[in-house]
Amino acid sequence: MLLKRQELLEFKSPLSDQQSNSNLDQRCQDFVSLYTSSYHSIYSFTLSLVASTEIADDIMQETGLLLWQKFDDFAPGTNFEGWARAFVRNLVRNFHRTHQPAFLSFDDDLLGKIATTHTAAQEWLDIRRSALQKCMSILQQSERNYIRLCYEENDSIAAAASELSETLNAVYKKLRRIRGK
């Protein structure tokens, strides 16, 4: 659940009353920008530690509130996702402790291993995504569009070939030529 600006302002602000509204607005914008750009990664991390989307949603809502309340403790320029994941991990640990009779609980070591594995996988995916963006930037616009049509917009290369009115073999040959660049 993404928090709206007004909802954020209703919570106890981490800024003192003496600071101007423009400073609060900037701080709020900084938080919202960091939180929204990291939301999917943080949610994915949360979901890897709990049994259901409903529990993950509840933990994410509480995480958003805590992150805003503690935002003054965040050092600008550092890893916001890592900082947020520490909150998630503690909230999940508390959830497992309080709901242990109702849910199969993970011990702290297992939660730590899951968190470490997820973080490593996320870093690996970020490296691959960055490399893909670099490769795509080298291509001509028509080639980028061709690749997007084949891999993003269709379920299969065969579906892309049909949409392009080309043979499957012709599509594979063109993709091979593009990859060779």
C-alpha positions as CSV (number, residue, x, y, z in Angstrom):
1,M,0.0,0.0,0.0
2,L,1.5,3.3,-1.0
3,L,0.9,6.1,1.4
4,K,-0.5,9.4,0.2
5,R,1.2,12.6,1.0
6,Q,-1.7,13.7,3.3
7,E,-1.6,10.4,5.2
8,L,2.2,10.9,5.7
9,L,1.7,14.3,7.1
10,E,-1.0,13.1,9.6
11,F,1.6,10.9,11.3
12,K,4.1,12.4,13.8
13,S,6.5,14.2,11.7
14,P,10.2,13.5,12.3
15,L,10.9,17.2,11.9
16,S,10.8,19.7,14.7
17,D,7.9,22.3,14.8
18,Q,10.4,25.1,14.2
19,Q,11.3,23.9,10.7
20,S,9.4,25.5,7.8
21,N,6.6,23.8,5.8
22,S,8.8,23.9,2.7
23,N,11.5,21.9,4.6
24,L,8.7,19.5,5.6
25,D,7.5,19.3,2.1
26,Q,11.0,18.6,0.8
27,R,11.5,15.9,3.4
28,C,8.2,14.4,2.6
29,Q,9.0,14.4,-1.1
30,D,12.3,12.8,-0.4
31,F,10.7,10.0,1.6
32,V,7.9,9.4,-0.9
33,S,10.4,9.3,-3.7
34,L,12.6,6.8,-2.0
35,Y,9.7,4.7,-0.7
36,T,7.9,4.5,-4.0
37,S,11.0,3.7,-6.0
38,S,11.9,0.9,-3.5
39,Y,8.4,-0.4,-2.8
40,H,8.4,-3.4,-5.1
41,S,11.8,-4.6,-3.9
42,I,10.9,-4.2,-0.3
43,Y,7.5,-5.9,-0.8
44,S,9.3,-8.8,-2.6
45,F,11.7,-9.1,0.3
46,T,8.7,-9.1,2.8
47,L,6.9,-11.7,0.8
48,S,9.9,-14.0,0.9
49,L,9.8,-14.0,4.7
50,V,6.0,-14.6,5.3
51,A,3.4,-17.1,4.3
52,S,0.9,-14.9,2.5
53,T,0.2,-11.7,0.6
54,E,-2.2,-10.6,3.4
55,I,0.5,-10.8,6.0
56,A,3.0,-9.1,3.7
57,D,0.5,-6.3,3.0
58,D,0.0,-5.8,6.8
59,I,3.8,-5.7,7.4
60,M,4.3,-3.4,4.5
61,Q,1.8,-1.0,5.9
62,E,3.4,-1.0,9.3
63,T,6.8,-0.7,7.6
64,G,5.8,2.4,5.7
65,L,4.6,4.1,9.0
66,L,7.7,3.2,10.9
67,L,10.0,4.3,8.0
68,W,8.3,7.7,8.0
69,Q,8.4,8.1,11.7
70,K,12.1,7.2,11.8
71,F,13.0,9.0,8.5
72,D,15.2,11.5,10.4
73,D,17.5,8.6,11.4
74,F,18.0,7.7,7.7
75,A,21.3,9.1,6.3
76,P,20.7,10.6,2.9
77,G,22.8,8.9,0.2
78,T,22.9,5.6,1.9
79,N,21.0,2.4,0.9
80,F,17.3,3.1,1.6
81,E,16.2,-0.4,0.7
82,G,18.7,-1.9,3.1
83,W,17.5,0.4,5.8
84,A,13.9,-0.5,5.1
85,R,14.7,-4.3,5.0
86,A,16.1,-4.1,8.5
87,F,12.6,-2.8,9.6
88,V,10.9,-5.5,7.7
89,R,13.0,-8.2,9.1
90,N,12.3,-7.0,12.7
91,L,8.6,-6.7,12.0
92,V,8.5,-10.3,10.5
93,R,10.5,-11.6,13.5
94,N,8.0,-10.0,15.9
95,F,5.1,-11.3,13.8
96,H,6.4,-14.9,14.0
97,R,6.9,-14.6,17.8
98,T,3.4,-13.2,18.4
99,H,1.6,-15.6,16.0
100,Q,3.7,-18.7,16.7
101,P,0.8,-20.9,17.8
102,A,-1.2,-20.1,14.7
103,F,1.7,-20.2,12.1
104,L,4.6,-22.3,11.4
105,S,7.4,-20.0,12.6
106,F,10.9,-19.6,11.3
107,D,13.7,-19.2,13.8
108,D,16.0,-16.1,13.6
109,D,18.8,-18.1,11.8
110,L,16.5,-19.2,9.1
111,L,15.0,-15.8,8.6
112,G,18.5,-14.4,8.4
113,K,19.4,-17.0,5.7
114,I,16.3,-16.2,3.7
115,A,17.0,-12.5,4.0
116,T,20.6,-12.9,2.9
117,T,19.6,-15.1,0.0
118,H,16.9,-12.7,-1.2
119,T,19.3,-9.7,-0.9
120,A,22.0,-11.5,-2.9
121,A,19.5,-12.5,-5.6
122,Q,18.2,-8.9,-5.8
123,E,21.7,-7.6,-6.2
124,W,22.4,-10.1,-8.9
125,L,19.2,-9.1,-10.7
126,D,20.1,-5.4,-10.4
127,I,23.5,-6.1,-12.0
128,R,21.8,-8.0,-14.8
129,R,19.2,-5.3,-15.3
130,S,21.9,-2.7,-15.5
131,A,23.9,-4.7,-18.1
132,L,20.7,-5.2,-20.1
133,Q,20.0,-1.5,-20.1
134,K,23.6,-0.8,-21.2
135,C,23.2,-3.3,-24.1
136,M,19.8,-1.9,-25.1
137,S,21.2,1.7,-25.2
138,I,23.7,0.6,-27.8
139,L,21.0,-0.6,-30.2
140,Q,19.1,1.4,-32.7
141,Q,15.5,2.3,-31.7
142,S,14.1,-0.1,-34.3
143,E,16.1,-2.9,-32.8
144,R,15.1,-2.1,-29.3
145,N,11.4,-2.0,-30.4
146,Y,11.9,-5.4,-32.1
147,I,13.3,-6.9,-28.9
148,R,10.6,-5.4,-26.8
149,L,8.0,-6.8,-29.1
150,C,9.5,-10.3,-28.9
151,Y,10.2,-10.5,-25.2
152,E,8.0,-8.0,-23.4
153,E,4.8,-7.8,-25.4
154,N,4.2,-11.4,-26.4
155,D,4.1,-14.7,-24.6
156,S,6.4,-16.4,-27.1
157,I,8.6,-15.7,-30.0
158,A,6.1,-17.6,-32.1
159,A,3.4,-15.1,-31.1
160,A,5.8,-12.2,-32.0
161,A,6.5,-13.8,-35.4
162,S,2.8,-14.0,-36.0
163,E,2.2,-10.4,-35.0
164,L,5.2,-9.3,-37.2
165,S,3.9,-11.4,-40.1
166,E,7.3,-13.1,-40.3
167,T,8.4,-16.7,-40.1
168,L,9.6,-18.0,-36.8
169,N,13.0,-18.7,-38.4
170,A,13.3,-15.1,-39.7
171,V,12.6,-13.7,-36.2
172,Y,15.2,-15.9,-34.6
173,K,17.8,-14.9,-37.3
174,K,17.1,-11.2,-36.7
175,L,17.3,-11.6,-32.9
176,R,20.6,-13.5,-33.4
177,R,22.0,-10.6,-35.5
178,I,20.8,-8.0,-32.9
179,R,22.5,-10.1,-30.1
180,G,25.7,-10.1,-32.0
181,K,26.1,-6.4,-31.8
